[in-house]
Structures are given as structure tokens and as C-alpha cells.
Amino acid sequence: MEKIASFTIDHIRLQPGIYVSRKDTVGQEVITTFDLRMTSPNEEPVMNTAEVHTIEHLGATFLRNDPDYKDKTIYFGPMGCRTGFYLLLAGNYTSRDIVPLMIRMYEFIRDYRDEVPGASPRDCGNYLDMNLGMANYLAKKYLDQVLYSIDDSRLNYPQ
């Protein structure tokens, strides 16, 4: 069986950043999949499910309400390894193209202090598994350590 593209990335050298994971064509539209890597794989502890779940709810809510990206957002959700998130956007993008959007989204998550959208038994299948304080902390860490000073080494997969 052929190895899928995401398993060919050197996860030993991979650092937190924003990477284009793949581009697919659906009809006439390009779908760009981004790897929003928040922790260093196999080096740092992974994120717990509660904060991952909270970031997912807040990030998806932010993206689906953003005036420029709400109609381009296909999906935002966690990686199974819990080291980051996937973002799928309709359009042909580079990693650098979405840095301002990711800064706005993670600032929203960092500063959010209200009830988590969709965190109720009617709206979510696991509404009790949330940790807003840790989501705020991880968003701040990602902003301070990666997004605010991002360079090409964190925008292109290691070779």
C-alpha cells in the first residue's frame, strides 16, 4: 500500500508552524489543506482532548464568521496525534497567505472568556470535555512562539 503524503513528512525535524499539507482539485476548485502544527511532534507533550476540543469549537466558530473566509472554510479540526489542526480552505493558497487569518483566529481564542460556542448537550456529542483556560494558554503560546515571528522555516516543511 502506498504511504499517504502526511506520513512522508519528517516528524523528527518538524517544528510548530503553518504548512501546506496538500492541494486537491475538486471540480474547478482547488482545496488547500493546511497543517497548523502547534507542538513539536514526538518532542513536546501532546495537547489534551479538552483543550483540543475547545480550540476546535472556537476556531470553527471564528472561521465560519470571518467575512473573508466564512464561505471558503471547508473544515477545521484536530489531528489525531493531537499536535495541531487541519484547516481546509477553498482556493489555491500558500502558508504565508493565511498568516494574518491565523493570527486573528488565535488572538480570538487567546482572548475568549465567554461560554464556549456549541458546548451544550444539545449541540455537541461530548460537551463536558472542554478546557477554555488551557485553550487560551495554548493559543497565546502559539502566537508568541510561532505566529508573531513566523519565517520560512515555519512555513515550509523540512526537507
Secondary structure, 3 states (H helix, E strand, C coil): CCCCHHHHCCCCCCCCEEEEEEEEEECCEEEEEEEEECCCCCCCCCCCHHHHHHHHHHHHHHHHHCCCCCCCEEEEEECCCCCEEEEEEECCCCCHHHHHHHHHHHHHHHHCCCCCCCCCCCCCCCCCCCCHHHHHHHHHHHHHHCHHHCCHHHCCCCC
